[in-house]
Amino acid sequence: MDDPVTLRTLIAVNREFFDSRWSEKDLEELVNPRFGVVSDLSSLVERLSAIRAKDLADQAPFWIVECQP
């Protein structure tokens, strides 16, 4: 991913599209997690981008992989 998700971006999106539904404290947790349970949003977006970039023609369906001895 080229640009990391920033707190400033999340605050702007929250304000514009969600009428400031979430607090800045909650949004900060997405950018810089302190609890260690949830990955930061940038990491999740990067992982999703990597999955989307894979050529699915090279991937066997799950049930075929699972059923092979």
Backbone as XML, in Angstrom:
<?xml version="1.0"?>
<chain id="A" units="angstrom">
  <residue number="1" name="MET">
    <atom name="N" x="0.853" y="-1.178" z="0.000"/>
    <atom name="CA" x="0.000" y="0.000" z="0.000"/>
    <atom name="C" x="0.892" y="1.231" z="0.000"/>
  </residue>
  <residue number="2" name="ASP">
    <atom name="N" x="0.538" y="2.217" z="-0.801"/>
    <atom name="CA" x="1.380" y="3.397" z="-0.934"/>
    <atom name="C" x="1.268" y="4.340" z="0.253"/>
  </residue>
  <residue number="3" name="ASP">
    <atom name="N" x="0.035" y="4.664" z="0.646"/>
    <atom name="CA" x="-0.174" y="5.620" z="1.723"/>
    <atom name="C" x="-0.810" y="4.931" z="2.919"/>
  </residue>
  <residue number="4" name="PRO">
    <atom name="N" x="-0.194" y="5.047" z="4.090"/>
    <atom name="CA" x="-0.805" y="4.445" z="5.269"/>
    <atom name="C" x="-2.074" y="5.194" z="5.669"/>
  </residue>
  <residue number="5" name="VAL">
    <atom name="N" x="-2.966" y="4.499" z="6.308"/>
    <atom name="CA" x="-4.174" y="5.138" z="6.821"/>
    <atom name="C" x="-3.766" y="5.979" z="8.023"/>
  </residue>
  <residue number="6" name="THR">
    <atom name="N" x="-4.129" y="7.237" z="8.000"/>
    <atom name="CA" x="-3.745" y="8.133" z="9.089"/>
    <atom name="C" x="-4.968" y="8.505" z="9.923"/>
  </residue>
  <residue number="7" name="LEU">
    <atom name="N" x="-4.706" y="8.930" z="11.129"/>
    <atom name="CA" x="-5.782" y="9.387" z="12.018"/>
    <atom name="C" x="-6.517" y="10.559" z="11.383"/>
  </residue>
  <residue number="8" name="ARG">
    <atom name="N" x="-5.784" y="11.440" z="10.765"/>
    <atom name="CA" x="-6.394" y="12.606" z="10.117"/>
    <atom name="C" x="-7.399" y="12.168" z="9.043"/>
  </residue>
  <residue number="9" name="THR">
    <atom name="N" x="-7.026" y="11.152" z="8.260"/>
    <atom name="CA" x="-7.920" y="10.633" z="7.223"/>
    <atom name="C" x="-9.173" y="10.026" z="7.833"/>
  </residue>
  <residue number="10" name="LEU">
    <atom name="N" x="-8.997" y="9.208" z="8.877"/>
    <atom name="CA" x="-10.146" y="8.574" z="9.517"/>
    <atom name="C" x="-11.080" y="9.593" z="10.157"/>
  </residue>
  <residue number="11" name="ILE">
    <atom name="N" x="-10.522" y="10.621" z="10.743"/>
    <atom name="CA" x="-11.349" y="11.669" z="11.343"/>
    <atom name="C" x="-12.169" y="12.367" z="10.258"/>
  </residue>
  <residue number="12" name="ALA">
    <atom name="N" x="-11.538" y="12.654" z="9.127"/>
    <atom name="CA" x="-12.248" y="13.318" z="8.033"/>
    <atom name="C" x="-13.364" y="12.430" z="7.475"/>
  </residue>
  <residue number="13" name="VAL">
    <atom name="N" x="-13.086" y="11.146" z="7.284"/>
    <atom name="CA" x="-14.100" y="10.218" z="6.786"/>
    <atom name="C" x="-15.226" y="10.083" z="7.796"/>
  </residue>
  <residue number="14" name="ASN">
    <atom name="N" x="-14.889" y="9.970" z="9.065"/>
    <atom name="CA" x="-15.883" y="9.859" z="10.132"/>
    <atom name="C" x="-16.803" y="11.081" z="10.141"/>
  </residue>
  <residue number="15" name="ARG">
    <atom name="N" x="-16.229" y="12.240" z="9.988"/>
    <atom name="CA" x="-17.004" y="13.477" z="10.004"/>
    <atom name="C" x="-17.882" y="13.589" z="8.754"/>
  </residue>
  <residue number="16" name="GLU">
    <atom name="N" x="-17.291" y="13.282" z="7.590"/>
    <atom name="CA" x="-17.992" y="13.472" z="6.320"/>
    <atom name="C" x="-19.114" y="12.462" z="6.087"/>
  </residue>
  <residue number="17" name="PHE">
    <atom name="N" x="-18.841" y="11.201" z="6.375"/>
    <atom name="CA" x="-19.788" y="10.152" z="6.016"/>
    <atom name="C" x="-20.589" y="9.580" z="7.183"/>
  </residue>
  <residue number="18" name="PHE">
    <atom name="N" x="-20.081" y="9.737" z="8.391"/>
    <atom name="CA" x="-20.725" y="9.088" z="9.530"/>
    <atom name="C" x="-21.152" y="10.064" z="10.624"/>
  </residue>
  <residue number="19" name="ASP">
    <atom name="N" x="-21.188" y="11.350" z="10.313"/>
    <atom name="CA" x="-21.655" y="12.365" z="11.248"/>
    <atom name="C" x="-20.935" y="12.271" z="12.602"/>
  </residue>
  <residue number="20" name="SER">
    <atom name="N" x="-19.633" y="12.012" z="12.545"/>
    <atom name="CA" x="-18.771" y="11.902" z="13.742"/>
    <atom name="C" x="-19.291" y="10.884" z="14.738"/>
  </residue>
  <residue number="21" name="ARG">
    <atom name="N" x="-19.725" y="9.758" z="14.236"/>
    <atom name="CA" x="-20.286" y="8.679" z="15.067"/>
    <atom name="C" x="-19.249" y="8.122" z="16.054"/>
  </residue>
  <residue number="22" name="TRP">
    <atom name="N" x="-17.990" y="8.038" z="15.624"/>
    <atom name="CA" x="-16.962" y="7.454" z="16.483"/>
    <atom name="C" x="-16.071" y="8.538" z="17.064"/>
  </residue>
  <residue number="23" name="SER">
    <atom name="N" x="-15.601" y="8.310" z="18.267"/>
    <atom name="CA" x="-14.739" y="9.290" z="18.933"/>
    <atom name="C" x="-13.328" y="9.214" z="18.343"/>
  </residue>
  <residue number="24" name="GLU">
    <atom name="N" x="-12.583" y="10.275" z="18.522"/>
    <atom name="CA" x="-11.197" y="10.292" z="18.057"/>
    <atom name="C" x="-10.383" y="9.227" z="18.779"/>
  </residue>
  <residue number="25" name="LYS">
    <atom name="N" x="-10.718" y="8.951" z="20.020"/>
    <atom name="CA" x="-10.031" y="7.907" z="20.792"/>
    <atom name="C" x="-10.218" y="6.539" z="20.127"/>
  </residue>
  <residue number="26" name="ASP">
    <atom name="N" x="-11.436" y="6.249" z="19.678"/>
    <atom name="CA" x="-11.697" y="4.983" z="18.994"/>
    <atom name="C" x="-10.958" y="4.920" z="17.661"/>
  </residue>
  <residue number="27" name="LEU">
    <atom name="N" x="-10.945" y="6.022" z="16.937"/>
    <atom name="CA" x="-10.243" y="6.060" z="15.658"/>
    <atom name="C" x="-8.738" y="5.919" z="15.856"/>
  </residue>
  <residue number="28" name="GLU">
    <atom name="N" x="-8.211" y="6.505" z="16.910"/>
    <atom name="CA" x="-6.785" y="6.384" z="17.226"/>
    <atom name="C" x="-6.404" y="4.929" z="17.439"/>
  </residue>
  <residue number="29" name="GLU">
    <atom name="N" x="-7.284" y="4.162" z="18.029"/>
    <atom name="CA" x="-7.019" y="2.734" z="18.274"/>
    <atom name="C" x="-6.852" y="1.981" z="16.950"/>
  </residue>
  <residue number="30" name="LEU">
    <atom name="N" x="-7.563" y="2.402" z="15.903"/>
    <atom name="CA" x="-7.417" y="1.768" z="14.594"/>
    <atom name="C" x="-6.058" y="2.056" z="13.964"/>
  </residue>
  <residue number="31" name="VAL">
    <atom name="N" x="-5.546" y="3.255" z="14.200"/>
    <atom name="CA" x="-4.275" y="3.661" z="13.609"/>
    <atom name="C" x="-3.097" y="3.177" z="14.437"/>
  </residue>
  <residue number="32" name="ASN">
    <atom name="N" x="-3.222" y="3.272" z="15.743"/>
    <atom name="CA" x="-2.131" y="2.926" z="16.647"/>
    <atom name="C" x="-2.692" y="2.079" z="17.792"/>
  </residue>
  <residue number="33" name="PRO">
    <atom name="N" x="-2.898" y="0.777" z="17.548"/>
    <atom name="CA" x="-3.532" y="-0.055" z="18.574"/>
    <atom name="C" x="-2.651" y="-0.198" z="19.818"/>
  </residue>
  <residue number="34" name="ARG">
    <atom name="N" x="-3.259" y="0.023" z="20.962"/>
    <atom name="CA" x="-2.532" y="-0.091" z="22.229"/>
    <atom name="C" x="-2.862" y="-1.391" z="22.951"/>
  </residue>
  <residue number="35" name="PHE">
    <atom name="N" x="-3.964" y="-2.011" z="22.594"/>
    <atom name="CA" x="-4.399" y="-3.197" z="23.314"/>
    <atom name="C" x="-3.782" y="-4.479" z="22.776"/>
  </residue>
  <residue number="36" name="GLY">
    <atom name="N" x="-3.216" y="-4.438" z="21.570"/>
    <atom name="CA" x="-2.510" y="-5.588" z="21.018"/>
    <atom name="C" x="-3.406" y="-6.707" z="20.510"/>
  </residue>
  <residue number="37" name="VAL">
    <atom name="N" x="-4.699" y="-6.516" z="20.523"/>
    <atom name="CA" x="-5.609" y="-7.564" z="20.084"/>
    <atom name="C" x="-5.955" y="-7.388" z="18.611"/>
  </residue>
  <residue number="38" name="VAL">
    <atom name="N" x="-6.096" y="-6.160" z="18.168"/>
    <atom name="CA" x="-6.501" y="-5.866" z="16.806"/>
    <atom name="C" x="-5.328" y="-5.269" z="16.044"/>
  </residue>
  <residue number="39" name="SER">
    <atom name="N" x="-5.114" y="-5.756" z="14.823"/>
    <atom name="CA" x="-4.081" y="-5.165" z="13.969"/>
    <atom name="C" x="-4.500" y="-3.753" z="13.590"/>
  </residue>
  <residue number="40" name="ASP">
    <atom name="N" x="-3.504" y="-2.908" z="13.325"/>
    <atom name="CA" x="-3.860" y="-1.569" z="12.891"/>
    <atom name="C" x="-4.476" y="-1.634" z="11.494"/>
  </residue>
  <residue number="41" name="LEU">
    <atom name="N" x="-5.279" y="-0.660" z="11.176"/>
    <atom name="CA" x="-6.037" y="-0.648" z="9.933"/>
    <atom name="C" x="-5.125" y="-0.695" z="8.711"/>
  </residue>
  <residue number="42" name="SER">
    <atom name="N" x="-3.992" y="-0.032" z="8.759"/>
    <atom name="CA" x="-3.066" y="-0.053" z="7.624"/>
    <atom name="C" x="-2.603" y="-1.466" z="7.317"/>
  </residue>
  <residue number="43" name="SER">
    <atom name="N" x="-2.292" y="-2.245" z="8.351"/>
    <atom name="CA" x="-1.868" y="-3.634" z="8.136"/>
    <atom name="C" x="-2.977" y="-4.457" z="7.504"/>
  </residue>
  <residue number="44" name="LEU">
    <atom name="N" x="-4.194" y="-4.267" z="7.968"/>
    <atom name="CA" x="-5.322" y="-5.008" z="7.409"/>
    <atom name="C" x="-5.549" y="-4.659" z="5.943"/>
  </residue>
  <residue number="45" name="VAL">
    <atom name="N" x="-5.442" y="-3.377" z="5.614"/>
    <atom name="CA" x="-5.632" y="-2.949" z="4.231"/>
    <atom name="C" x="-4.512" y="-3.506" z="3.354"/>
  </residue>
  <residue number="46" name="GLU">
    <atom name="N" x="-3.283" y="-3.516" z="3.859"/>
    <atom name="CA" x="-2.157" y="-4.081" z="3.103"/>
    <atom name="C" x="-2.358" y="-5.575" z="2.856"/>
  </residue>
  <residue number="47" name="ARG">
    <atom name="N" x="-2.792" y="-6.301" z="3.871"/>
    <atom name="CA" x="-3.030" y="-7.732" z="3.709"/>
    <atom name="C" x="-4.144" y="-7.997" z="2.710"/>
  </residue>
  <residue number="48" name="LEU">
    <atom name="N" x="-5.205" y="-7.211" z="2.788"/>
    <atom name="CA" x="-6.303" y="-7.360" z="1.844"/>
    <atom name="C" x="-5.831" y="-7.091" z="0.417"/>
  </residue>
  <residue number="49" name="SER">
    <atom name="N" x="-4.998" y="-6.077" z="0.242"/>
    <atom name="CA" x="-4.461" y="-5.775" z="-1.088"/>
    <atom name="C" x="-3.627" y="-6.934" z="-1.615"/>
  </residue>
  <residue number="50" name="ALA">
    <atom name="N" x="-2.845" y="-7.564" z="-0.743"/>
    <atom name="CA" x="-2.026" y="-8.706" z="-1.162"/>
    <atom name="C" x="-2.911" y="-9.883" z="-1.573"/>
  </residue>
  <residue number="51" name="ILE">
    <atom name="N" x="-3.977" y="-10.115" z="-0.843"/>
    <atom name="CA" x="-4.901" y="-11.200" z="-1.196"/>
    <atom name="C" x="-5.572" y="-10.902" z="-2.532"/>
  </residue>
  <residue number="52" name="ARG">
    <atom name="N" x="-6.002" y="-9.679" z="-2.720"/>
    <atom name="CA" x="-6.683" y="-9.310" z="-3.965"/>
    <atom name="C" x="-5.748" y="-9.385" z="-5.159"/>
  </residue>
  <residue number="53" name="ALA">
    <atom name="N" x="-4.448" y="-9.210" z="-4.943"/>
    <atom name="CA" x="-3.477" y="-9.241" z="-6.042"/>
    <atom name="C" x="-3.157" y="-10.664" z="-6.502"/>
  </residue>
  <residue number="54" name="LYS">
    <atom name="N" x="-3.504" y="-11.674" z="-5.705"/>
    <atom name="CA" x="-3.205" y="-13.061" z="-6.074"/>
    <atom name="C" x="-4.047" y="-13.496" z="-7.262"/>
  </residue>
  <residue number="55" name="ASP">
    <atom name="N" x="-3.426" y="-14.304" z="-8.115"/>
    <atom name="CA" x="-4.144" y="-14.880" z="-9.244"/>
    <atom name="C" x="-4.871" y="-16.120" z="-8.742"/>
  </residue>
  <residue number="56" name="LEU">
    <atom name="N" x="-6.172" y="-16.025" z="-8.654"/>
    <atom name="CA" x="-6.959" y="-17.116" z="-8.092"/>
    <atom name="C" x="-6.947" y="-18.360" z="-8.981"/>
  </residue>
  <residue number="57" name="ALA">
    <atom name="N" x="-6.541" y="-18.228" z="-10.227"/>
    <atom name="CA" x="-6.445" y="-19.395" z="-11.105"/>
    <atom name="C" x="-5.375" y="-20.367" z="-10.605"/>
  </residue>
  <residue number="58" name="ASP">
    <atom name="N" x="-4.425" y="-19.856" z="-9.854"/>
    <atom name="CA" x="-3.357" y="-20.704" z="-9.303"/>
    <atom name="C" x="-3.725" y="-21.333" z="-7.965"/>
  </residue>
  <residue number="59" name="GLN">
    <atom name="N" x="-4.863" y="-20.980" z="-7.407"/>
    <atom name="CA" x="-5.263" y="-21.460" z="-6.093"/>
    <atom name="C" x="-6.277" y="-22.594" z="-6.222"/>
  </residue>
  <residue number="60" name="ALA">
    <atom name="N" x="-6.000" y="-23.701" z="-5.560"/>
    <atom name="CA" x="-6.956" y="-24.804" z="-5.555"/>
    <atom name="C" x="-8.123" y="-24.454" z="-4.635"/>
  </residue>
  <residue number="61" name="PRO">
    <atom name="N" x="-9.339" y="-24.901" z="-4.978"/>
    <atom name="CA" x="-10.463" y="-24.667" z="-4.070"/>
    <atom name="C" x="-10.200" y="-25.332" z="-2.720"/>
  </residue>
  <residue number="62" name="PHE">
    <atom name="N" x="-10.709" y="-24.742" z="-1.668"/>
    <atom name="CA" x="-10.469" y="-25.237" z="-0.322"/>
    <atom name="C" x="-10.867" y="-26.700" z="-0.154"/>
  </residue>
  <residue number="63" name="TRP">
    <atom name="N" x="-12.022" y="-27.062" z="-0.694"/>
    <atom name="CA" x="-12.504" y="-28.427" z="-0.486"/>
    <atom name="C" x="-11.616" y="-29.447" z="-1.170"/>
  </residue>
  <residue number="64" name="ILE">
    <atom name="N" x="-10.955" y="-29.096" z="-2.266"/>
    <atom name="CA" x="-10.034" y="-30.027" z="-2.926"/>
    <atom name="C" x="-8.783" y="-30.206" z="-2.073"/>
  </residue>
  <residue number="65" name="VAL">
    <atom name="N" x="-8.240" y="-29.142" z="-1.574"/>
    <atom name="CA" x="-7.048" y="-29.216" z="-0.718"/>
    <atom name="C" x="-7.357" y="-29.995" z="0.540"/>
  </residue>
  <residue number="66" name="GLU">
    <atom name="N" x="-8.510" y="-29.753" z="1.114"/>
    <atom name="CA" x="-8.907" y="-30.404" z="2.371"/>
    <atom name="C" x="-9.132" y="-31.911" z="2.197"/>
  </residue>
  <residue number="67" name="CYS">
    <atom name="N" x="-9.619" y="-32.336" z="1.026"/>
    <atom name="CA" x="-9.983" y="-33.741" z="0.826"/>
    <atom name="C" x="-8.824" y="-34.618" z="0.352"/>
  </residue>
  <residue number="68" name="GLN">
    <atom name="N" x="-7.725" y="-34.021" z="-0.071"/>
    <atom name="CA" x="-6.599" y="-34.824" z="-0.553"/>
    <atom name="C" x="-5.904" y="-35.522" z="0.592"/>
  </residue>
  <residue number="69" name="PRO">
    <atom name="N" x="-5.460" y="-36.776" z="0.385"/>
    <atom name="CA" x="-4.783" y="-37.518" z="1.478"/>
    <atom name="C" x="-3.423" y="-36.944" z="1.807"/>
  </residue>
</chain>
